[in-house]
Amino acid sequence: GQSLEQPSEVTAVEGAIVQINCTYQTSGFYGLSWYQQHDGGAPTFLSYNALDGLEETGRFSSFLSRSDSYGYLLLQELQMKDSASYFCAVRTSGAGSYQLTFGKGTKLSVIP
Amino acid sequence: GAGVSQSPSNKVTEKGKDVELRCDPISGHTALYWYRQSLGQGLEFLIYFQGNSAPDKSGLPSDRFSAERTGGSVSTLTIQRTQQEDSAVYLCASSLGGADWNSPLHFGNGTRLTVT
C-alpha cells in the first residue's frame, strides 16, 4: 500500500514564507502532486514533480527528492487568501490502474 | 468550458435507505475518480475508471458501495442500506487519462451526504 505523512496544521504570518512537508511510502512512484482546498470548496491542482528538484509557479514552489521519499510545498509572500488545506498526493500503479492517493492534508492559517 | 458537475449538492437520507450520487465529468476526459471526504479529513479513494478498462474498485469500503460509468461519461455512485458512518462529502474528479494518465484531476464541488 501507500502512505503519505504531512503536518496537520501550520500557522504563518501574512507576507512570510511557509513550507509544508510531505513524506511518502509507496510501491511504484510516478510523481508527487499538490492540491489546494479552501473550506467548503473543491480541491484544485497546484503543482506536480516527477523528477528531483524544484518547480516554481509564481509564489508557489514544489520540491521533490525521490531518494528521500520527500517533498515540500513552499508558499512565498503569504496572503490571507492562502488560508486553506494543502494535500500532497502520489500517483501509483497496479493492475493497470493509476490511482491518485492523497495525504490527510495540512490546514494552513495565515494571520495578519 | 464546463467543469465537473455533481448532483445533488446535498442529500439527507434516513439510515437504511439507498442513495445515488451523480457525476458528469469534463467532456473529453476519459479518467474518472470518486473520493470520500469526512469533515476535516483527507480524501479517501473509492474507485477509478479509465476508458473502457475494468474499474479499480480497491477503495470501496464495503459491498454496499458500487459505481458505474455509462458510455464512458456520466458516473453514478450508489450506496445501499446507508449507515451513519457513510455521512461525508463525496467528491468526483476527472482527468484527461489515456496517454495523459498523469494529468491533473479536476474536481466537482461534491455531494454532501447526511445519513440520519
Interface residues (C-beta under 8 A of the other chain):
Chain A: Y30 G31 S33 Y35 G41 A42 P43 T44 F45 Y48 A50 F87 R91 A95 G96 S97 Y98 Q99 L100 T101 F102 G103 K104 G105 K107
Chain B: Y33 Y35 G40 Q41 G42 L43 F45 Y48 Q50 S53 A54 D56 S58 G59 L91 A93 W101 N102 P104 L105 H106 F107 G108 N109 G110
